[in-house]
């Protein structure tokens, strides 16, 4: 199980990975990230293919919610866990509108 600090770093790395990738998306949505094994998470804003204003805790009104374990978040950021495979296998759950899901697919 990864620590909260490792998860914060992983979320920042994931943000940089999204921004550096070729799939730029036009989204400006609140984002929540729930870490199932730690019982906590982070929230921020997904804008310009980056996760911005990352803060501790939950945002119950987040338009996009990522739900995964701390180790899976670290794996996504490190590139050892493929986002699309994690989603289809149920290791990564994403709660969002259909059109947002289609746009998010470009980032994964």
GICOR-V67085 format. One record per run of one state. SS is the DSSP state (A for helix, B for strand, O for the rest). FROM is the first residue (numbers start at 1). TO is the last residue. Records with the same first field share a line. If there is no record, write none. Layout:
SS = FROM-TO + FROM-TO
This chain:
O = 1-3 + 21-27 + 36-39 + 48-49 + 57-63 + 69-69 + 79-82 + 90-92 + 96-97 + 108-108
A = 4-20 + 70-78 + 83-89 + 98-107
B = 28-35 + 40-47 + 50-56 + 64-68 + 93-95
